[in-house]
Amino acid sequence: MAVQFKVPHKTFSTSIREVDLNGVKTGGENSLLFMHEETKSCLKPLVACEILTQAPANHPGLLKQAWGEKIYDVAECVKFAEIQGFDLLCIRFNIEEENEIPKSTAQLKKILSVTQLPLILTGSFKRELDVKLLTALSETADRKCTIGVVEEENYKEIAPVIRDCGHNTIARTPIDINLTKQLNILLTEMDFEPDRILIDPNTGGLGYGLDYAYSIIERIKLAALNGDTMLNMPVITFVGEEAWKTKEAKSTAVPEQWGDFTARALAWECITASSMLVSGSNIVVMRHPDAIRYINTFIKNTYKTR
């Protein structure tokens, strides 16, 4: 006797908030990402092209090769990314000293003059330095941007300026759902609107903590969809930062069995990105143009959008 099987559909009580990135929106899903029978048609996940304002001495050779001489001119990188058809940019102001802040604000003014694409602006990821850097960037940007990261150790100094300047922010915590919720509560208690917050759960790269990040993002999304309004913000993951610091993506001094170096390095970023997307990340921030194109194609071919 034939048995009919009906695909079970789970209904959640809350949707993920939509966040306006000034030209493109993220979030809004009412189920786990890629569960199309449950989510129906919703906003697609986004890929942000990350551009560093200065290439460090140990910057991977494949990234230097991909960007060419443009890698030493952030405005030229922005123009190149726009020509490639990328629709979201992340500019990382990776300075080392406070006296470099005026140069950073000048670079931001130049970037704002050459592109109208939505911008994510990130700092040095040095907490004390970022207090002054992110404050300066917030005051310099003359249109809505998404600025971060803020952490529990420095949000009190940075978040009020980002809020008052009308920008979104990125709240970063270690890979821990309770700390994520706590920081979101702290931000909203200082009148930061919840629909202007993105969650950064501090991603791990493939082979270097990805499984922990994957499970925490899933837990965040499930808690949010089940009604926790202090966790139902979109998730952003800095994939390029993590993937390109691994030896698999940087080193040729490895066993021959590891295969072609270029294919391996690009795969490292792509697999990290696709895993983060499937776990629930709404935005993945990536660095290599070819990897970005691959993941954009992956999303286009597998995701139902509106």
N, C-alpha and C positions, 0 to 999 in steps of 0.2 A: 504494500500500500504506500502510495506516495505521501510524503510528509511535507507540508508547507512550512517554510521558515520565514518569519517576519523579523526584519532587522529591528532590534530594540532601539528606541529613541529615549534619551535621557533629557529631561527638562530641568533647567536650572532656574533659580529664583532671581538672579541678578545678572545684568550684562556688565562687561568691562566698559569703563568710561571711554568716551571718545575724546581725544586730545587734538586740538587744532595746532598744527605746526607752522601755521601761516602759509597756507597754500596747499597743504595736503593734510589729511586726517589719518589718525591711527587709533586702533582699539575698536570698541563697539561690538565685539563678538558676544554671543549669548551661549556659547559652548566652547569646548576646546578647539583650538585651531585645526583645520583640515578635517574636522568631523562634519562634512558638508551636509549630511542628511539631517543633522541637528541644527547647524548654524545657518542653513539655507545660503543666502547670498550676503556677504558682509565685506567690510573693508579688507583689502589684501594686506599681508605683511609687507613691510618696507625694507629696502636695503639702502643704507647710507654709505656713501663713499667718503672714507676718512682721509684727510689731507693734513700732514704735519707742517707746521710753519717753519720748521728747520729740521733737516734730515740729520739724525745723530750719526756719530762716527761708525757705530756698529749696525747701521741700517742694512737690512738684507739686500744682497746684490740683485736679486730678482726684482725687488721693488724699484731699485734705482734704474735697472734696465727698462722696466715697464714705463716709467715716467720720464726717463731721459733727463736732459738738462733742466727741464721744467721743475724737477723736484726741488730745486734751489730757489724757486720763485713761486710763492704760494698763490699769487693772483693768476699766474699762467697755468698752474695746476687746476685752479677753479674753472678757468676757461676750457681747458682740455676735458675736464669731467662733464661739463655742460654739453660739449660737442659729442661726447660719448653717449649722451641721452640719459645720464643718471639724473634722477629727479629729487634727490635729497643729499645734502652735503654735511659732513661733520668736519669742522676745522679744529684741530688740536693744537693749542698754543703751548707747545712743550718747551717752555723756557726753563732756565735754571736759576736765574737771579732776579731780584726785585727790580734792578735797574733796567731790565729788558721789557718792562711793562709798557713804557711809552712806544717802543717799537711794535709791540703787539697791538696796541690800539690803532696805530697808524696802518698796520696790515689789515685790521678789521675794516677800517674805513675804505681801504682800497677794494677789499673783497665785496663789500656792500655796494660799491659803485660799478662792479663788473658783472654781478649776477643778481637775479631776482629769485633764485631757487631758495626753498626753505633751508635754514641753517641751524645746525646743532653746533654749539661752541663749547669746547671742553678745555680745561686748564692743564696745569702741569702734573696734577695728581699728587702734589705736595701740599699738605693741608694748610700750613701757615702761609705759604706763598699764594695759594689760590684764594685766600681771603681777599687780598688786594687785587690780584689779577682778575678774578671773576667779577668783582665789584666794578673794576674799570671797564671790562668788556660789556657788562650790563648797561652801564651808563653811556657807553659809546654807541651801541647798536641802536639805530634810529627806526628799526622795525622789529616786530616780534620775532624772537629767536628762542631756541631751547638751550639753556645754559646749565652746565654742571661740571663736575659732580659736587653735590653737597653731601657731607657726612655728619654723623652725630657730633664729631669733634669740632666742626666749623660752621654748621648750618646757621647758628644764631647770628653770625656776622654777615654771612653771604645772602641767605634766603630773603631777608627783608628788602634788600636792594633789588634783587631779581624780581621779586613780587611787585614792588613799587614802579619798576620800569616796564611792567607789563609782559614779561617773558615767562616761558615755562621753565621748569627746573628738572634736574635728574637727581634722584635720591639714591645714593649708593650705600649698601650695607654688606657686611660679609655674608657668605652663603648661609643664611639663617632666616627663616620665615618670621620668627618673633621679632627680631631686630628690624626687619623690613617694615613690619606693621608699626613698630614703635616710632621709627623715624617719620613715617607718614603722618602719624598722630601728632607728633611734635610740630611738623610743618603746618598742618591744618590749624593747630592751636595758635599759631602766629598769623592766622588769617590768610594762609596760602591756599588758594582754591584747589580742591582735589583734582579737578579736571585740567589742571596745569602742571601735574606731577607725573613723571615717568619713573618707573622702578628699575633700578640697576642692581641685580642680585650678585654682581661681581662674578662674571663668567669664568669658567675654567676651559682650557683648550682641549682638543682631542688628545687623549692619553695623559692629560695633566689636570684632571679634576672635572672633566666634562660631565661625568656621570653624577657628581654631586650637584652641579649647577642644574642639570636636566631635572633631577628629582625635586629640587627646591622650586624651580619655576612651575612644574606641574602642581606642586602643593599650593603655591601662591594662587595659581589660576583656579584650582578647584575650590579653595577657601573663598576666593572672590566671587565665583559664580554661585556659590551656595549662600551668599548674602553678606560677606564681610566687606563693607564699604571702605574700609581702610586698606584694602589690598586689591581693589578692583580698578587699579590704574594700569595702563599699558606697560609692557616690559620691554626694555632696551638692553641689548647685550653687545659688548665690545669684542666682537669675534676676531678682528684683525689684530688687535693689541695682543691677544692671547696666542693666536695661531702662529704669528710670525716671530715669537720669541722662543719657539721650540727648536731643538736641534734638527728635527726631521724637516723643518721648513728652511733652515739656514745653512746646514752643514753638508758638505760633500764627503767628509771623512767618515763614511758609514759603510757597512757591508754592501757589496754589489747586489745582493739579493733584495735590497730595499728599492731597487728600480731607478728609473729615470728621475733625476733630481727635480727638474721643473714640474713634471707631472705630480710628483709626490708633494712638493710644496703647495701647489695649487689645490690639490686634493685635501691637504690638511686644513686649509682655510674653508674650502667648500663643505667638507664633512662636518666641521665644527658649526658652520652657519646653518646647514640644513637640519642638524640635530637640535640646535637652539630654536629654530622655527617650529619644528614638530613638537617640541616641549612646551611651546606657548609664547615665545618671544615675538613681539609685534614689530620690532625694529632690530635688524642686525647691522652692525657697523663694520665694514670690511675695507681692505686696503688695496688689493691687487685688481686692476681693471678687468682682467680675464675672469677672475673668480667672481667678481660682482656680476658680470654679464651672465655667467653660468647660473648663479643663484636667481637672478631676475628671470631667466628662462625657466628654471625649476618652478618658481612661483607662478609664472604665467601658464605653464602647462598643467599644473596640479591644483590650482586654487580657484574656486568660484568667487567672483567679486561682484561688487556693485559700484 
